[in-house]
Amino acid sequence: MKHPIPRIRRHAPPDNGGRLLQREVLRLVLHLPFGHRELATPVSHALEVYLRNAGLGADAFTEYSLGEEPIPPDADGWADIRDTLAPPPRDAFDA
């Protein structure tokens, strides 16, 4: 059973234009002081689960940033995101 995704919206009063003032946001920020091999697969999986269950697919996000100014995600942007989340290749000498 799918549950509806909570929507958080706060609008200005009607006499003040009724425009949208606030909305929900999902921000995933990882600042790791070490290689992310152990986390890459679970974080990537969590993102895919969110996209699938949000029912919006790639349109669930209006912008992304990989350490630069936020930009709208397009096909190339999603490729960059998935490349960034991909586990780094193992070295021949890794245990």
PECOR-V28413 format. One line per field, one symbol per residue. phi: phi as a letter, one per 40 degrees, with the letter a starting at -180 (. if undefined). psi: psi as a letter, one per 20 degrees, with the letter a starting at -180 (. if undefined). burial: # if it has 24 or more other ideal C-beta (glycine too) atoms within 12 Angstrom, else .. A space follows every 10 residues. Layout:
BEGIN
phi->???
psi->???
burial->???
END
This chain:
BEGIN
phi->.cccccbbbb bcddcbggcc baacabbbbb bbcadbdccd cccccccccd ccccgbfccc bcaaabgbcc bccbdccccc cccccccccc ccbcc
psi->ppqqpppopp qqqhikijqp hqrqqopopo npjrqkghig ghggggghgg gghijicijh qirrpljaqq qppaghghgg ghghiqpqqq qhjq.
burial->.......... .......... .......... .......... ..##..#... .......#.. #..#...... ..#....#.. ##.##..... .....
END
